[in-house]
Amino acid sequence: MAHRRFPRAGRRAGLSCTALALLLLASPALAQTQIDASRPPPQTSGVPIPKGQIESAVGKVDALARDLMERSGIPGLAVAVVHEGKTVFLKGYGVRKVGESAAIDADTVFQLASLSKSVGAGVVAHEVGRGTVKWDTPVEDLLPWFALNDDWVSEHVTIADLYSHRSGLPDHAGDELEDLGYDRRQVLERLKKLPLAPFRVSYAYTNFGVTAAAEAVASAAGKDWETLSDEVLYKPLGMASTSSRFADYMARSNRAVPHVRVGKIGESKTFAAKFQRDPQAQSPAGGVSSSVRDMAHWLGFVLGGGTYEGRQIVPEKALLPAMRPEMISSPAYAPDARAGFYGYGFSVNVSPAGRVMIDHSGAFILGAGTTYVLLPSEKLGIVVLTNAQPTGAPEALSASFMDLAQFGTVTRDWLTAYGLLIDPLYTPLGALAGKSAPAKPAPAKPLATYVGTYANAYFGEARVSEEKGRLVLTVGPKPRVFILDHWSGDDFIFRPEGEETAPVGSVSQVTFSDRRMKVEFFNENGLGTFERR
């Protein structure tokens, strides 16, 4: 492949901590091996945790957080640690917005991005426990209007299939429609236009696949997803600052504002508040907002098998399927490498110590980076929320803490390691990215030749107009407006700005031919050709 297209993976609400760290988890055990024969083999770890080691690790979180704040330059961070049902660390660092003095604290509300999937899985598990749905209920039974690009798959795809990303939908399916301003129902209705990979054997991370499953559950419960989440999970867990509504996040007075880096990725430590991501269309997958205080309640709920303050909020049998491996998300790249797995909204991994680790990361390129990691055998969990686009800082903090808890020392420079994996996500996309315009371009036709209305079954109607001697492309209900600059002949370009699906510096070709317009930015799944009316 001569150039990259415009892939969505890792650019939106979903960066799995397991997927990012798979190449990094080969750390040797740093404590003497001592097998605990009192536990069943599947629950036996290879490295013991000495008494007091976890408490010692908790005592070092503050220094870790301060160091990562300094090294990464991120404006704000909040962290909570839960151990054996108690919140043992809870603190905020930095500011809510660069240039202002309001400080981050334990009650500052952040956008969670893809941590929303794990949180939402608890809502589904509640309804499974109540008998409203089953994990293997076909979505079509609950949403008769929902369909995919294969009749048999449409009839059989279940809530579990969509929550484990094994439906066959392409990576981040529908995200580009959300960027254009389509609402939740409109995006879900258009998913049937997308090509499918083999059902239940292909893993591809999708926000709107999860959203479709959540909508099905909400429909069965007779409520909208946002209300259902509040009633069955947030209120019972005392998560007073948590919501699945974007409007609630924006109305919080103690709110962390998103930030993006200014300058070269991998080098710049300067951040600015330039964009505000509105994820309401995919709320079940990326639209939850919360504080670390509230998320500490959630960590305790998950580690406690669905309990909170002695009350069973969700039956353990209903929650367990979400937290165990259901799909290979990261195949082993070598015979001695561990694979990564995905449950129903949770990533599942095995640490170098032989302990199951459950985690998820969240990311908005426009300004959010979040993560949590659970060590169920020790009833230990950490959550880190930041108001900066992905830098690896939250993952580095959680990985360093889990190293200290399991091995008594930090095994590597995790910020550098994660940075090497995250930095490529900012590589400008498009065949012409970074290239100079031709010195002697072929002339374009008169601009009026290209003006008109163009139709596309997936993206909808697009309009090309001429304004002040330049072509302007307008598409989507939001709408999105792109200024087209001539490149050569019938080829034009535009530079996406403030798009969650394209890094700064990306360039999209727009090619006119035979009453057609092909837009590279929209052509990842081969659906980027618009027909002139």
C-alpha positions in Angstrom: 0.0 0.0 0.0 1.6 3.2 -1.2 -0.1 5.4 1.4 -2.4 5.3 4.4 -6.0 6.1 4.1 -7.9 7.8 6.8 -8.2 5.0 9.5 -10.3 5.6 12.6 -8.6 3.2 14.9 -7.3 4.9 18.1 -8.3 8.3 16.9 -11.6 8.5 18.7 -13.1 7.3 21.8 -11.3 4.0 22.0 -7.7 3.3 22.9 -7.5 0.0 24.8 -4.7 0.0 27.4 -4.2 -3.7 26.6 -3.9 -3.0 22.8 -1.4 -0.3 23.4 0.7 -2.2 25.9 0.8 -5.6 24.4 4.3 -5.2 23.0 5.4 -3.8 26.3 4.2 -6.4 28.7 7.2 -8.7 28.5 8.7 -7.5 31.7 10.5 -10.2 33.6 9.2 -11.2 37.0 11.2 -9.2 39.5 10.3 -11.2 42.6 11.2 -14.7 43.5 8.7 -17.2 42.0 6.6 -18.9 44.6 3.5 -20.8 43.5 0.5 -20.6 45.8 -0.9 -24.1 45.8 -3.8 -23.1 47.9 -5.5 -21.5 44.9 -6.9 -23.3 41.8 -4.4 -23.3 38.9 -6.3 -20.7 36.8 -6.2 -18.3 39.7 -2.6 -18.9 40.7 0.0 -16.2 39.9 3.7 -16.7 39.4 4.9 -13.8 41.5 3.8 -13.3 45.1 3.0 -9.9 46.5 4.7 -9.4 49.9 2.8 -7.9 52.7 2.7 -4.1 52.6 3.9 -3.9 49.0 0.5 -2.6 47.7 0.4 0.0 50.5 3.9 1.1 49.5 2.8 1.5 45.9 -0.1 3.6 46.9 2.3 5.9 48.8 4.2 6.6 45.6 1.2 7.6 43.5 1.6 11.2 44.3 5.2 11.4 43.2 4.4 9.4 40.0 1.6 11.8 39.1 3.7 14.9 39.7 6.5 13.4 37.6 4.3 12.5 34.7 2.6 16.0 34.8 6.0 17.6 34.5 7.4 15.3 31.8 4.2 15.3 29.6 3.2 18.9 30.1 -0.5 17.9 30.3 -2.6 20.7 32.0 -4.7 18.5 34.3 -4.9 15.0 35.8 -6.9 13.3 38.5 -6.3 9.8 40.0 -8.0 7.4 42.3 -6.9 4.1 43.7 -9.3 1.5 45.3 -8.1 -1.4 47.4 -10.4 -4.0 49.0 -13.5 -1.9 48.7 -11.9 1.3 50.0 -10.7 4.4 48.2 -7.1 4.7 49.4 -5.9 7.5 47.1 -7.9 10.4 45.6 -6.4 13.6 44.2 -6.3 16.1 41.4 -3.4 17.9 39.8 -3.0 20.9 37.5 -5.7 23.2 36.1 -9.0 22.7 34.4 -8.0 25.1 31.6 -4.7 26.5 30.5 -4.4 30.2 31.3 -6.9 30.0 34.2 -6.3 29.3 37.9 -9.2 26.9 38.6 -7.6 23.7 39.9 -8.4 20.1 39.2 -9.7 18.3 42.3 -11.3 14.9 43.0 -14.7 16.2 41.9 -13.7 17.8 38.6 -15.7 16.2 35.8 -13.8 14.9 32.8 -15.0 13.3 29.5 -14.3 9.6 29.9 -14.2 8.8 26.2 -14.1 5.0 25.7 -14.2 4.2 29.5 -17.9 4.7 28.7 -18.0 1.3 27.2 -17.0 -0.4 30.5 -19.3 1.8 32.5 -22.2 1.1 30.1 -21.6 -2.7 30.3 -22.7 -2.4 33.9 -26.0 -0.9 32.8 -26.5 -3.8 30.4 -25.5 -6.3 33.1 -28.1 -4.8 35.3 -30.8 -5.4 32.7 -29.5 -8.9 32.1 -29.8 -9.6 35.9 -33.3 -8.1 35.9 -34.3 -10.4 33.0 -35.0 -7.6 30.6 -32.5 -8.9 28.1 -29.8 -11.5 27.8 -26.3 -10.9 26.5 -27.1 -13.2 23.6 -30.4 -11.5 22.7 -30.4 -10.6 19.0 -30.5 -6.9 18.5 -33.0 -7.1 15.7 -35.5 -8.5 18.3 -35.3 -5.2 20.2 -34.6 -2.8 17.3 -36.5 -4.1 14.3 -35.2 -1.2 12.2 -31.5 -2.1 12.8 -29.7 -4.0 10.1 -26.2 -4.8 8.8 -25.0 -5.5 5.3 -26.0 -9.2 5.4 -29.5 -10.5 6.2 -28.3 -13.5 8.1 -25.9 -11.5 10.2 -28.7 -8.9 10.8 -30.9 -11.6 12.2 -28.3 -13.2 14.5 -26.0 -10.3 15.7 -26.5 -10.0 19.5 -25.8 -7.5 22.2 -22.7 -9.5 23.1 -21.5 -9.5 19.5 -21.6 -5.8 19.3 -20.1 -5.2 22.8 -17.2 -7.5 21.9 -16.5 -5.9 18.5 -17.0 -9.2 16.6 -20.0 -8.2 14.4 -17.9 -7.8 11.3 -18.4 -4.0 11.1 -15.3 -2.2 9.9 -13.0 -0.4 12.4 -14.7 2.6 14.0 -17.7 2.2 11.7 -19.9 5.3 11.6 -17.5 7.7 13.3 -17.1 9.8 10.2 -20.9 10.3 10.0 -20.9 11.6 13.5 -18.2 14.1 12.5 -20.6 15.4 9.8 -23.4 15.9 12.4 -25.6 12.9 12.0 -27.4 11.9 15.1 -27.4 8.5 16.8 -30.4 7.0 14.9 -29.2 8.3 11.5 -25.7 6.8 12.0 -27.1 3.4 13.2 -29.5 3.3 10.2 -26.5 3.8 7.8 -24.3 1.1 9.2 -26.1 -1.4 6.9 -24.3 0.3 4.0 -20.8 -0.8 5.2 -19.0 -3.9 4.1 -18.7 -6.7 6.7 -15.8 -8.9 7.6 -16.5 -12.5 8.6 -19.0 -12.6 11.5 -17.8 -13.6 15.0 -14.2 -14.3 13.9 -13.2 -10.7 13.0 -12.3 -8.1 15.7 -12.7 -4.4 14.8 -13.3 -1.7 17.4 -16.5 0.2 16.8 -18.2 2.9 18.8 -21.5 2.7 17.0 -21.7 -1.1 17.2 -21.6 -0.8 21.0 -24.1 2.1 20.7 -26.5 0.0 18.7 -26.4 -2.7 21.4 -27.0 -0.2 24.2 -29.9 1.3 22.3 -31.4 -2.1 22.0 -31.1 -2.6 25.8 -32.7 0.8 26.5 -35.5 0.0 24.1 -36.2 -3.2 25.9 -36.2 -1.3 29.2 -38.6 1.3 27.8 -36.3 4.2 28.5 -33.6 6.2 26.7 -30.1 5.1 27.4 -29.1 8.2 29.3 -32.0 7.9 31.8 -31.5 4.1 32.2 -27.9 4.6 33.0 -28.7 7.2 35.6 -31.4 5.2 37.3 -29.8 1.7 37.4 -26.1 2.6 37.9 -25.1 6.2 38.6 -27.7 6.9 41.4 -27.3 3.5 43.1 -23.5 3.9 43.1 -23.7 7.5 44.4 -22.1 8.8 41.2 -23.6 12.3 41.6 -21.2 14.0 39.1 -21.7 11.3 36.4 -23.9 11.6 33.3 -24.3 10.1 29.8 -25.5 13.5 28.6 -23.1 15.9 27.0 -25.3 18.8 28.1 -24.8 17.8 31.7 -21.0 17.8 31.2 -21.1 21.3 29.7 -23.3 22.6 32.5 -20.8 21.5 35.3 -19.1 24.4 36.9 -16.2 22.1 38.0 -15.4 20.9 34.5 -12.1 19.9 32.9 -11.7 21.5 29.4 -10.2 19.5 26.6 -6.7 20.4 25.3 -4.5 19.6 22.3 -0.8 19.9 21.9 0.6 23.0 20.2 3.8 22.1 18.3 5.5 18.9 17.2 4.0 15.7 18.5 6.5 13.8 20.7 8.4 17.0 21.5 5.9 19.7 22.5 4.8 20.1 26.1 2.5 23.1 25.3 -1.2 22.6 25.3 -4.1 24.8 24.3 -7.9 24.6 24.6 -9.0 24.7 21.0 -11.8 22.2 20.5 -14.8 20.8 22.4 -15.7 17.2 21.4 -19.5 16.5 21.5 -19.9 12.6 21.7 -23.6 12.5 22.3 -24.4 10.5 19.2 -22.2 7.7 20.6 -22.9 8.3 24.3 -23.0 4.6 25.3 -19.5 4.1 23.8 -17.8 7.4 24.5 -20.2 10.0 26.0 -20.0 9.5 29.8 -18.5 12.3 31.9 -17.4 11.7 35.5 -15.0 12.6 38.3 -12.4 10.3 39.8 -14.4 10.3 43.1 -17.3 8.8 41.2 -15.1 6.5 39.2 -13.7 5.2 42.5 -17.2 4.1 43.4 -17.4 2.3 40.1 -14.0 0.6 40.5 -15.2 -0.7 43.9 -18.5 -1.9 42.3 -16.7 -3.8 39.6 -14.0 -5.3 41.9 -16.8 -6.2 44.3 -18.7 -8.3 41.8 -21.5 -5.9 41.3 -21.8 -4.7 44.9 -21.6 -1.3 46.5 -21.6 -0.6 50.2 -22.8 -4.1 50.9 -25.7 -3.9 48.4 -25.8 -6.1 45.3 -26.5 -3.6 42.5 -25.9 -6.0 39.6 -25.9 -9.8 39.9 -22.3 -11.1 39.7 -23.3 -13.8 37.2 -24.7 -11.0 34.9 -21.5 -8.9 35.2 -18.9 -11.6 34.9 -19.4 -12.3 31.1 -18.5 -8.7 30.4 -15.2 -9.0 32.3 -13.8 -12.2 30.9 -12.2 -12.9 27.5 -14.8 -13.3 24.7 -12.8 -12.2 21.6 -9.1 -12.0 20.7 -8.4 -8.3 20.2 -4.6 -8.5 19.7 -3.3 -11.8 18.4 0.1 -12.9 19.7 2.8 -11.6 17.4 5.3 -14.3 18.5 5.0 -17.8 20.0 6.2 -16.5 23.4 4.0 -13.4 23.3 0.7 -13.0 25.2 -2.4 -12.3 23.2 -4.9 -9.5 24.2 -8.6 -10.2 24.7 -11.8 -8.2 24.9 -15.0 -9.0 26.9 -18.1 -7.0 26.7 -16.8 -3.4 27.0 -13.7 -4.5 29.0 -10.2 -5.4 27.8 -8.7 -8.5 29.5 -5.0 -9.3 29.7 -2.5 -11.4 31.7 0.3 -9.5 33.5 3.9 -10.7 33.6 3.2 -11.9 37.1 0.5 -14.2 35.8 -2.5 -12.2 37.2 -5.5 -11.3 35.2 -5.6 -7.5 34.5 -8.8 -5.8 33.3 -8.5 -2.4 31.7 -9.6 0.1 29.1 -8.3 3.4 27.8 -10.3 6.3 26.3 -9.1 9.0 23.9 -10.3 12.0 22.1 -7.8 13.4 19.6 -9.5 16.7 20.3 -8.6 16.6 24.0 -9.1 13.7 26.4 -7.0 10.8 27.6 -8.2 8.4 30.3 -7.6 4.9 31.6 -8.3 2.4 34.4 -6.6 -0.9 35.3 -8.0 -3.5 37.6 -6.1 -6.4 39.4 -9.1 -8.5 40.5 -7.0 -11.0 42.5 -6.0 -8.2 44.8 -9.2 -6.2 44.6 -7.0 -3.4 43.4 -7.8 -0.7 40.8 -6.6 2.6 39.6 -8.3 5.2 37.3 -6.6 8.2 35.8 -8.4 11.0 33.9 -6.7 13.8 32.0 -7.9 16.8 30.0 -5.3 16.4 27.2 -5.3 14.5 24.0 -3.6 11.1 24.2 0.0 11.3 25.4 0.5 8.0 27.2 0.6 9.8 30.6 -2.5 8.1 32.1 -1.4 4.7 30.9 2.1 5.3 32.2 0.8 6.2 35.6 -1.4 3.2 35.9 1.3 0.8 34.5 3.9 2.2 36.9 1.5 1.8 39.8 0.7 -1.8 38.9 4.4 -2.5 38.5 5.0 -1.2 42.1 2.1 -3.2 43.4 3.2 -6.5 41.8 7.0 -6.3 41.6 8.0 -3.6 44.1 9.7 -1.5 41.3 8.8 0.2 38.1 10.0 -2.1 35.3 10.5 0.5 32.6 10.0 4.1 31.5 6.3 3.7 30.6 5.8 7.2 29.3 8.5 6.8 26.7 7.2 3.3 25.8 3.6 4.4 25.4 4.7 7.5 23.6 6.3 5.4 20.9 3.0 3.6 20.4 0.8 6.7 20.5 2.8 9.2 18.5 2.0 7.4 15.1 -1.6 8.2 15.7 -0.8 11.8 15.0 0.8 11.1 11.6 -0.9 13.2 9.0 -3.0 11.1 6.6 -3.7 11.3 2.9 -1.7 10.5 -0.2 -0.6 14.1 -0.6 0.1 14.8 3.1 3.5 16.5 3.4 3.9 16.9 -0.4 4.5 20.2 -2.2 2.0 21.3 -4.8 3.2 20.6 -8.4 5.3 23.4 -9.9 3.4 23.2 -13.2 -0.1 21.8 -12.4 -2.4 20.8 -15.2 -5.1 23.4 -15.5 -8.5 22.8 -14.0 -11.7 23.2 -16.0 -13.8 26.3 -15.4 -14.9 26.1 -11.7 -18.6 26.2 -12.7 -18.0 22.8 -14.3 -17.6 21.2 -10.9 -20.4 23.1 -9.2 -23.5 21.1 -8.3 -25.2 18.7 -5.9 -23.8 15.2 -5.4 -25.5 12.2 -3.8 -24.1 9.4 -1.7 -26.2 6.6 0.0 -23.9 6.5 3.1 -22.7 10.1 3.5 -25.8 11.8 2.1 -26.0 14.9 0.0 -22.9 17.0 -0.7 -22.9 20.4 -2.4 -20.0 22.0 -4.4 -20.3 25.7 -4.8 -18.1 28.5 -6.1 -17.3 31.3 -3.7 -14.8 34.1 -4.4 -13.1 32.1 -7.1 -12.7 28.9 -5.0 -14.7 25.7 -4.7 -16.4 24.9 -1.4 -17.5 21.5 -0.4 -20.4 21.3 2.0 -21.6 17.9 3.4 -23.6 16.6 6.3 -26.4 18.0 8.5 -24.0 19.9 10.8 -22.8 20.9 8.1 -19.1 20.6 7.5 -17.5 23.1 5.1 -14.2 22.4 3.3 -12.4 24.9 1.1 -11.0 23.1 -2.0 -7.7 24.2 -3.3 -6.6 23.2 -6.8 -3.9 20.6 -7.1 -3.7 19.6 -10.7 -6.2 18.9 -13.4 -9.4 17.7 -11.9 -7.8 17.1 -8.5 -8.4 19.4 -5.6 -7.5 19.1 -1.9 -8.7 20.2 1.5 -7.1 20.1 4.9 -9.4 18.7 7.7 -9.2 21.0 10.8 -10.7 20.1 14.1 -11.8 16.7 13.0 -11.6 13.8 15.5 -10.9 11.4 12.6 -7.8 13.2 11.1 -4.6 14.5 12.7 -3.3 18.0 12.1 -1.6 18.1 8.7 -3.8 15.6 7.0 -4.7 16.3 3.4 -7.6 14.8 1.4 -7.8 14.6 -2.3 -11.1 15.4 -4.1 -11.1 14.1 -7.7 -13.8 15.0 -10.2 -14.6 12.8 -13.2 -17.6 11.7 -15.3 -20.1 13.5 -13.1 -18.6 11.9 -10.0 -16.7 13.2 -7.1 -14.4 11.0 -5.1 -13.4 12.2 -1.6 -10.4 10.5 -0.1 -11.3 11.5 3.4 -14.5 9.6 3.1 -13.2 6.6 1.2 -11.8 4.3 3.9 -14.4 1.7 3.3 -14.8 2.3 -0.5 -17.9 4.5 -0.1 -16.3 7.9 -0.9 -17.7 8.4 -4.4 -20.5 10.9 -4.8 -22.8 10.9 -7.9 -23.8 14.2 -9.4 -27.5 14.8 -9.7 
